[in-house]
Amino acid sequence: MENDQSTLNEGFRLDLFLVQFKSTFLKYTSPFVIIMFTKFIHIMRECLFISSLLTINVLVSGQANFVKSVVINNNGDSIYGNIDYRNWKNNPNTINFMNAANQKQTFDASSIRGFYIPTTHETYKNFTVELDLLPDDQDKALNKTFIDSPSDKKRVFLLQLVKHPAVSLYLFATQGKDHFYYMKGNEEPVELIHYYVYDESSRQIREDAKYKEQLSSLVASCPSLVAKARTIRFRKNEIQDIVLKCVQCIAPGSVAEIKKNDPVSFEFGIIAGVMLNQFDFTGTDPFLVDENYSSTLSPILGLSLDMGLSRNRNKWHIVNELIYKIYKTDNGFTRPYGAGYTVTSDIDLSFSYLQLNTCVRYVFLSNGSLRPNINFGIANGLMIAENKNNSHRSYSFGDQEEVKAIDGPRKYEFSILAGLGLAIRNSVQLELRYAASSKSFSPYHTLDVNTMSFQFIFTCHF
């Protein structure tokens, strides 16, 4: 219930922002744009309310994902059953387990020794460890100049990366930091230390890369690895690689258990939204160029495929969207025609498109269920229907005619995209997006149709 309330609160805060932005924006623009922008804001506020209700429905109706697993209790006994597996990017604090008798239980790191999930080859073991709380990101170090305590001691589930009697490697991933622990034999886990701090005296960010010294000490009996240990980056694949090489050096021919790399994650989604389109006709074509083409609102419908890259805790995503959109605009204007005559053109245009959007998305890490993100990309649109393409011309000497406004409109449209988004529990994505193209549907050298689109997009992942 608290999460549902926070979701609504976020929607209302965004609604308040739109109202405040509107009042400031309207002071510096034309009456025509004011009318269209007011309509756009009104529809966006309705979308925000609907999306808040849909978001709550998604969160409430989310289904569990129970997979076969083995839990090791504190007596060392194996209990076979199913765990509600959530493809954790951060180590779980608790797990929901259903035993063979369909009894549901919730375990934390103090109530069991660990658990194993065969389908993903993931082994979690409980340990009491020291957690280094200092940030391993320079921006966070700059914003967090004071911290209550640089470390914390707690009992947690560690994900096993490498297991060998000589040396093992574990990971405790959180929203803000990856904590790596090595363990020699049956000794206690030791965290590899890496962080940034802001030095007030020098006003510079200082890096502490103690992990290089720790790894150099770990591989001291393998001279060929010492130099490498002093140069590796604080990355999962590089740390895991040197620990494996250490195992091969210490115990050649032996086999170590290795956690396979995380696969790329895929999420499908349904897209719905609205777009405010503005059209700028420029050039020398006397029958089409004018400044007063109407701006219109049109719906957006489509499907999405979100590919989360496993590196850096899924901060980078490649998003592909297939959407349906409509361009509509009309205009009426009068031009000189011949010797002392005029012609009045009434133009009505409407084109339907299928469009493939490809975006790169960067997700900012946060400690809650709300994750802001930015998006940049390109769009390739294909016109699939000419709904309206009319020009009614009225001449001052009495003649009238109906002609095609644009003879053979350009079928292909290339656009650039940029947007700000907010992911809610990885189930819902809200986004404000801007799109622009420089030629659009004009096939003529004497005419450029520059389109600008302001969009509100709601995506529900499944």
ABEGO torsion letter per residue (X at the ends): XAAAAAAAAAAAAAAAAAAAAAAAAAAABBAAAAAAAAAAAAAAAAAAAAAAAAAAAAAAABBBBBBBBBBBBAAGBBBBBBBBBAGBABBBABBBBBBAAGBBBBBBAAABAEBBBAAAGBBBBBBBBBBBABBABAAAAAABABBABABBBBBBBBBBABBBAABBBBBBBBAABBBBBBBBEABBBBBBBBBBBBBAAAGBBBBBBAAAAAAAAAAAABAAAAAAAAABBBBAAAAAAAAAAAAAAABBGBBBBBBBBBBBBBBBBBBBBBBBBBBBBBEABAAABBAABBBBBBBBBEBBBBBBBABGGGABBBBBBBBBBBBBBBBBBBBBBEBGBBBBBBBBBBBBBBBBBBBBBBBBBBABABBBBBBBBBBBBBBABBABBBBBBBBAAGBBBBBBABBGBBABBBBBBBBBBBBBGGABBBBBBBBBBAAEABABAABBBBBBBBBBBBBBBX
